[in-house]
Amino acid sequence: MEEGKYWDIDDRTFKFAVRVIKMAASLPDNPTVWKIRGQVTDSATSVNSNIVQARAGVSKKDFINHFRISFKEAVETKRWLEMIVTAGFIRQEEWLY
């Protein structure tokens, strides 16, 4: 990467999690959405949590394992966001992921 263009992954995933939390809070308040709200919030915050745990890992194997979990959580979060957009709870223009 070019000098000065590196973004710290901890910072990026933290900001992403906060953005998802704010978006989830704006979803309609009904029983159908409660489950989705919880799932997308859990998976998005887990991305950052596992990055932080990876950096604090006690071994290379531990580091790699937490990054793999983080990646899986990111994929899950993407799917939840796609469902939220497809179900019409938010417009894709409001949430570019």
TASULKA-V369092 format. One line per field, one symbol per residue. ss: DSSP state (a for helix, b for strand, c for the rest). phi: phi as a letter, one per 30 degrees, with the letter a starting at -180 (. if undefined). psi: psi as a letter, one per 20 degrees, with the letter a starting at -180 (. if undefined). Layout:
BEGIN
ss = ???
phi = ???
psi = ???
END
This chain:
BEGIN
ss = ccccccccaaaaaaaaaaaaaaaaacccccaaaaaaaaaaaaaaaaaaaaaaaaaccccaaaaaaaaaaaaaaaaaaaaaaaaaaacccccaaaccc
phi = .deicdcdddddddddddddeddddddecbeddeddedddddddddededdddddcecadddeddddddededddddedddddddddidbdeddbcc
psi = qqpijppphggghghgggggggghhiqqnqhghgggggghgghghhggghgghghjqirgggggghhggggghggggggghgggghijhqqhhhno.
END
